[in-house]
Amino acid sequence: MNVTINDYLALSFLIFTIGFVGVLVRRNFLTVLMSIELMLNAVNLTIVAFGAFIPELRDRGAVIALMVIAVAAAEATVGLAIVIAIYRNRKTPLVDEYDAMRR
Amino acid sequence: VNEALLTGLSGGIFAIFALLAVVCAISVVLARNPIHSALFLLAAFLMVAGIFFLENAEFVGAVQILVYAGGIMVLFLFVIMLVNVQRLPQTEPYQKQIVGAVVLGFMLNVLFDAQLVLDPIGGGAPFSPDAFRTAAGRVLGNSQAVAWGLYREYLLPFEIASLFLLVAIVGAVVLGRRSVEKMD
């Protein structure tokens, strides 16, 4: 079996979709953040696959992927700080109970 | 070394890593306990790192293990321990619109794959490590080629990324301070 770029792309689409569904269906803020990380990782998989197969992108794929990893790290840090800040006030990590602006 | 054997071997390794990555990703979404989700996420990250190694992007694979598995996952586990999740396994873990969300996700995936089937991007194998060359033609490994790109061609984006991380650290410290005013 010869693995082509299409296989890598199909895999990353699948992981992205799983993360997308996870963001929509989970009630726990922490699991929602984990699903976002999953989506960012799937995007990275796409970028590195393009970098590995398209001659013009050869080593730039890895550079772009490193930028995405930096963004993912920053997103996780700030997201988890927000979780802690909200949890301190509301004592719940469930996103559908974060309705302070509605009341 | 037999070329056909090598191709078959890398195909098999890709299949194993891809299958495990998808199974772990699904488990992240399905697991009721956030700690189980976090551990499945860790496994999924490691599988994706293996796929990066298969694509001859060993530097990104190493960074994936160090930053994701080493840094972000520790952060997640730390916050899970901090936030009391004892009573969570008893509560309903999914939103009510779960059927709609799964259908939407399925349609999204069909859309992506239709694009791939209708307009496939050519075949071929990943570059071998000696395909990474400088302008002068000297052969570099992937890590050296990445450093070359990061510190010469893309120095400004690299500096912006470091500034961005600094802003994120400061933001996290400000958000996590104890003296945040009460919301109610």
Boltz contact constraints between the chains, C-beta under 6 A:
constraints:
  - contact:
      token1: [A, 1]
      token2: [B, 11]
      max_distance: 6.0
  - contact:
      token1: [A, 2]
      token2: [B, 7]
      max_distance: 6.0
  - contact:
      token1: [A, 3]
      token2: [B, 11]
      max_distance: 6.0
  - contact:
      token1: [A, 3]
      token2: [B, 14]
      max_distance: 6.0
  - contact:
      token1: [A, 4]
      token2: [B, 123]
      max_distance: 6.0
  - contact:
      token1: [A, 5]
      token2: [B, 121]
      max_distance: 6.0
  - contact:
      token1: [A, 6]
      token2: [B, 116]
      max_distance: 6.0
  - contact:
      token1: [A, 6]
      token2: [B, 120]
      max_distance: 6.0
  - contact:
      token1: [A, 9]
      token2: [B, 116]
      max_distance: 6.0
  - contact:
      token1: [A, 11]
      token2: [B, 18]
      max_distance: 6.0
  - contact:
      token1: [A, 13]
      token2: [B, 109]
      max_distance: 6.0
  - contact:
      token1: [A, 13]
      token2: [B, 112]
      max_distance: 6.0
  - contact:
      token1: [A, 14]
      token2: [B, 22]
      max_distance: 6.0
  - contact:
      token1: [A, 15]
      token2: [B, 25]
      max_distance: 6.0
  - contact:
      token1: [A, 17]
      token2: [B, 105]
      max_distance: 6.0
  - contact:
      token1: [A, 17]
      token2: [B, 108]
      max_distance: 6.0
  - contact:
      token1: [A, 17]
      token2: [B, 109]
      max_distance: 6.0
  - contact:
      token1: [A, 18]
      token2: [B, 25]
      max_distance: 6.0
  - contact:
      token1: [A, 18]
      token2: [B, 26]
      max_distance: 6.0
  - contact:
      token1: [A, 20]
      token2: [B, 105]
      max_distance: 6.0
  - contact:
      token1: [A, 21]
      token2: [B, 101]
      max_distance: 6.0
  - contact:
      token1: [A, 21]
      token2: [B, 102]
      max_distance: 6.0
  - contact:
      token1: [A, 21]
      token2: [B, 105]
      max_distance: 6.0
  - contact:
      token1: [A, 22]
      token2: [B, 29]
      max_distance: 6.0
  - contact:
      token1: [A, 24]
      token2: [B, 101]
      max_distance: 6.0
  - contact:
      token1: [A, 25]
      token2: [B, 94]
      max_distance: 6.0
  - contact:
      token1: [A, 25]
      token2: [B, 95]
      max_distance: 6.0
  - contact:
      token1: [A, 25]
      token2: [B, 98]
      max_distance: 6.0
  - contact:
      token1: [A, 25]
      token2: [B, 101]
      max_distance: 6.0
  - contact:
      token1: [A, 27]
      token2: [B, 95]
      max_distance: 6.0
  - contact:
      token1: [A, 28]
      token2: [B, 34]
      max_distance: 6.0
  - contact:
      token1: [A, 30]
      token2: [B, 34]
      max_distance: 6.0
  - contact:
      token1: [A, 30]
      token2: [B, 80]
      max_distance: 6.0
  - contact:
      token1: [A, 31]
      token2: [B, 34]
      max_distance: 6.0
  - contact:
      token1: [A, 31]
      token2: [B, 37]
      max_distance: 6.0
  - contact:
      token1: [A, 34]
      token2: [B, 28]
      max_distance: 6.0
  - contact:
      token1: [A, 34]
      token2: [B, 37]
      max_distance: 6.0
  - contact:
      token1: [A, 34]
      token2: [B, 41]
      max_distance: 6.0
  - contact:
      token1: [A, 38]
      token2: [B, 25]
      max_distance: 6.0
  - contact:
      token1: [A, 41]
      token2: [B, 48]
      max_distance: 6.0
  - contact:
      token1: [A, 48]
      token2: [B, 52]
      max_distance: 6.0
  - contact:
      token1: [A, 48]
      token2: [B, 55]
      max_distance: 6.0
  - contact:
      token1: [A, 48]
      token2: [B, 57]
      max_distance: 6.0
  - contact:
      token1: [A, 48]
      token2: [B, 60]
      max_distance: 6.0
  - contact:
      token1: [A, 52]
      token2: [B, 55]
      max_distance: 6.0
  - contact:
      token1: [A, 52]
      token2: [B, 126]
      max_distance: 6.0
  - contact:
      token1: [A, 59]
      token2: [B, 132]
      max_distance: 6.0
  - contact:
      token1: [A, 59]
      token2: [B, 145]
      max_distance: 6.0
  - contact:
      token1: [A, 59]
      token2: [B, 146]
      max_distance: 6.0
  - contact:
      token1: [A, 59]
      token2: [B, 149]
      max_distance: 6.0
  - contact:
      token1: [A, 60]
      token2: [B, 149]
      max_distance: 6.0
  - contact:
      token1: [A, 62]
      token2: [B, 57]
      max_distance: 6.0
  - contact:
      token1: [A, 62]
      token2: [B, 59]
      max_distance: 6.0
  - contact:
      token1: [A, 62]
      token2: [B, 60]
      max_distance: 6.0
  - contact:
      token1: [A, 62]
      token2: [B, 146]
      max_distance: 6.0
  - contact:
      token1: [A, 63]
      token2: [B, 149]
      max_distance: 6.0
  - contact:
      token1: [A, 63]
      token2: [B, 150]
      max_distance: 6.0
  - contact:
      token1: [A, 63]
      token2: [B, 154]
      max_distance: 6.0
  - contact:
      token1: [A, 65]
      token2: [B, 60]
      max_distance: 6.0
  - contact:
      token1: [A, 67]
      token2: [B, 161]
      max_distance: 6.0
  - contact:
      token1: [A, 69]
      token2: [B, 63]
      max_distance: 6.0
  - contact:
      token1: [A, 69]
      token2: [B, 67]
      max_distance: 6.0
  - contact:
      token1: [A, 70]
      token2: [B, 161]
      max_distance: 6.0
  - contact:
      token1: [A, 70]
      token2: [B, 165]
      max_distance: 6.0
  - contact:
      token1: [A, 73]
      token2: [B, 67]
      max_distance: 6.0
  - contact:
      token1: [A, 74]
      token2: [B, 165]
      max_distance: 6.0
  - contact:
      token1: [A, 74]
      token2: [B, 168]
      max_distance: 6.0
  - contact:
      token1: [A, 76]
      token2: [B, 72]
      max_distance: 6.0
  - contact:
      token1: [A, 77]
      token2: [B, 168]
      max_distance: 6.0
  - contact:
      token1: [A, 77]
      token2: [B, 172]
      max_distance: 6.0
  - contact:
      token1: [A, 78]
      token2: [B, 168]
      max_distance: 6.0
  - contact:
      token1: [A, 78]
      token2: [B, 171]
      max_distance: 6.0
  - contact:
      token1: [A, 78]
      token2: [B, 172]
      max_distance: 6.0
  - contact:
      token1: [A, 80]
      token2: [B, 75]
      max_distance: 6.0
  - contact:
      token1: [A, 80]
      token2: [B, 79]
      max_distance: 6.0
  - contact:
      token1: [A, 81]
      token2: [B, 172]
      max_distance: 6.0
  - contact:
      token1: [A, 81]
      token2: [B, 175]
      max_distance: 6.0
  - contact:
      token1: [A, 81]
      token2: [B, 176]
      max_distance: 6.0
  - contact:
      token1: [A, 82]
      token2: [B, 175]
      max_distance: 6.0
  - contact:
      token1: [A, 83]
      token2: [B, 79]
      max_distance: 6.0
  - contact:
      token1: [A, 84]
      token2: [B, 176]
      max_distance: 6.0
  - contact:
      token1: [A, 85]
      token2: [B, 175]
      max_distance: 6.0
  - contact:
      token1: [A, 85]
      token2: [B, 180]
      max_distance: 6.0
  - contact:
      token1: [A, 87]
      token2: [B, 83]
      max_distance: 6.0
  - contact:
      token1: [A, 89]
      token2: [B, 183]
      max_distance: 6.0
  - contact:
      token1: [A, 93]
      token2: [B, 83]
      max_distance: 6.0
  - contact:
      token1: [A, 100]
      token2: [B, 183]
      max_distance: 6.0
